[in-house]
Amino acid sequence: MKKFGCYWIGLCVCLGIWGCSEDEAPVTVTPDAAGTFVDERDGTVYHYLRYGDQEWTCENARYIIPNMDICSFYQPPEWEIGYGYFEDLDPRYLDRYGCLYKLDAALQAVPEGWRLPTDEDWQKLERHFGMSAEEAASLDWRGNVAQLMLAESADYSTLGILLGGYRTDYVTAGLLGWRYMSVYGYYWTSTADPSKGEGFCFARKFCYNKNEVWRHSMEKDHYQLYVRFVRDVN
C-alpha cells in the first residue's frame, strides 16, 4: 500500500509538471530588428525581420505575373476540373499564401533591393535558428528547427513559414495543379544543384508534423513553389 501511495504521488507530480509545461509560452527566436517596405510595382507592403546580418520577409511573395504557366495562387480542390485562365482563379487564398512561381518567374518577382535566397542564405537562416552547420549542409530531412520557423504571430514578430503546398505541371489522377495545402510548404532557392544540372535547383520543404527541414532539389521548369525575399544588412 505504501508503495502504491508513493507511486501515485510521483505520478501526480509528473502530471503536474507536464501540465505546467503545456501552459508555458512557446519558444521563439527573437529577431534583432523588424520593419516594413513597399514593393513600388504593385503597392504590396511586406514585413521583415532581421536575424544576424540578414533581413527576411515574413510574408510569401505576392507579385502577380498573369501567366498560369509560371505563376499562380492556390485553388480549392473543387476548382481543379480543367486548366482555365489566370483571370478565372479564385483569389481567396492569395492574401494569406501569396503566389506560387516557377523559378525564373520567382526571379522576376523580386523587388528592388532584395533577392531570391540562395541555398547558402537558407542554410545561414537555419543555423541562426539552431541547426548545426553539418546538418544545414546535409540533404533530406535535417535539424530540429522547423517549428520555430513555422511559428506565426499577429504582430509579425516571427518568421511564419506557411504550409501552402505547391503546383506542378505533372498530371496526377488526371489533374494538373495544386497539391498538399496545409500539409507541406515548399520554397525556392536560386541555387542550382550541381549533382543534377541546371534544370534542378535547391528548395526547402516544411511539414505540419515534423521539426526537421527538408533540403533537396526540384525541377525548376515543372514546379511552382513559394518565395521569401532576403537582403544583407548594410
N, C-alpha and C positions, 0 to 999 in steps of 0.2 A: 504494500500500500504506500509506503514511504517513497519507494522508487517511482511509483506511478505519479505521486504528487510532485516529485521533483521534475519528472518528465513533462507534466502538464504546465508547470510554472515556466520551464525552459521554452516550451512551445509557444506559450503566450508572449514571452519576452521577444522571441524571434519574430512572431507575427506583428508585435508592436513596432519593432524596428523596421520591418518591411513596410508596414503601413505608413510610418513617418517618411521613409524614403520616397514613397509614392507621392507624398504631398510636397516634396521639395521642388524648388524651381528647376526646370531643365537646364542642363549645362549648355552654355553657348560660347562661341569665340567672339570676344569683344573687338569690334573694328577700331582702328586708330583715328578714323575721321569718317564723316559722311557728307553727302551733298547731292545736288541735282544738276542736270544740264538739259538743254533743249536741242533736239535734232531740228535744225533750221529748215530742213527739207519738207517736213510734214507737221512740225509743231509738237511732236511727241516729247513729253517730259519723262526722263529716266532718273531714277535714284541710283546712287552708287555708294560703295563702302570702300574704305582704304584698309588694306591688310599689308602691313610692312611697307614696301616701296611700290605697291601696285594698287590701282583702283579698279573695282569690278562692278558692273551694273547689277542691280537687284531684280530687274525685270528681263524677260526674254525680248529679243529684238522684235519689233513690230513694223518695220519699214516694209510697205507693201509694194511688191513688184507684180503687176497684174498679168501674170502668166502662170497658170497652174502647173505647167511642166517643170518649173523651177522654184515656185513659191506658192504656199497655200496656208490655210489655217484649219485646225481640226474641225471635222464634221461629225455630227452624231450618226450612229450606225444606220438609222432609217434612211439617211440620205444616200447611202452607198448603193445605188441602183444603176449608176452609169457614170460617165466621165464629166459631163457638164461643162459649164463655163465659169470663169472666175467670179463674174458678177452675180452668179447664182448661189454662191457659197453662203451658208448660214453663219452669220458673224457672232453668234452668241459666245463662242469660246475665245474670240480674238483678244479681248481686253485682258483676260487673265493669262492666257498661254502665249500670246504673240504669234509670230509666223514661223512656219517650217520652210527651210531652204535647202536646195542643193548647194554644194559648196561654192561654186562660182557665184551664185546669187547671194550667198551669205557674205561674200566679199563686197558685193555691191551695196549691201545693207548697212555697212559700217559707216557711222557718221564721222565727220571731220574731227581729228584729234584722238580718235580711238582706233582699235584694231581688233580683228578676229584673233582670239587667243591661239597661240602656238601650243604644241604639246608640252613644251617646257613651261609655258605660263600656267597651264593646268597643274603640272607637277609642283610648281612653286606654291600655288594656292593650296594644294593638298598637303604639302609639307607644313604650311602655315597652320593648317587645321589639325596637325598632329601626326600625319603619316610620315613614316621614316623615308629617307632618301632611297633606300634599297627597294622598299615597297612601291614608291612612286614610279620608279623606273621599270618595274616589272609589268607583265601583261595579265589579262583576265581580271578576276575579282581580287582586289587587294586593299589593305589598310582597314581601319575601323573609324572612319570619319564621316561616312555618308549622312548619317542622321543629323550631325552638326551642320552640314551643308544644306540639308533639306529643310531645316527649321525655318518656319515662316514667322513674321511679326507684322503687326498692323502699322508700326512706325518705320518700317524698312531698316531695322537695326540688325537684321540677319540676312544672309545671302539668299535664302528662299528658293533653292533649286526646285523646279516644278516637274511633275511627272505627267507629261503631255503626250507620251508615245512618240511615233514617227510616221512618216508617209513614205511609201515605196511604189516604184513602177511595177514591181513584180506582182503577178496575179496569184492570189490565194483563194481557193474555193470560188473561183470565177470573179473575184472582186479586186479591183485596184484600190489603193488608198491607205487610209489611216489605221494605225494599229496601236494597241496597248495603252490607251488613255487611262491615267490614274494608276498604272502598274509600273511602267518604266518612263524614264526621261532620258532622251538622247541629245547630246550636244557636240557640235563640231569643234575640231581644232583646224588650224590651217596647215598642219604638218603632214607631208606625205609619209607613208610607211615604206621605208627603203627596202624592206624584205618582199614587198608586193608590187612595187612600181607606182607610177604617178596616178594611176586610177584609184588608189586607195589612200585615204587619209585617216589619221588617228581620230578617235572620238571617245566620249565618256558616256557611260550608261549608269543610271541610278535606278534602284528598285525599292518599292514601298516597304518591303520587309527585310532588307539587307542593310548592313552597316558598312559594307565594302563598296568601293567604286570600281566599275569595270573599265579597263583600258584596252582597247583593241582598235583595229582599223575597219573602215567600211567603204563601200564603193561610192565615190563622190557623185557619180552620174546616175545613180539609181535610188538614192535615198534622200529624203528631206528631213533634216534634223533642226533642233532649236539652236539658238546662238545667244551667248552673252558677250559683251564687249569688255575690253581691258585697256588700260593705259598705264604708263610708268609715271610715278610721281617725280616731278621736277625738283 
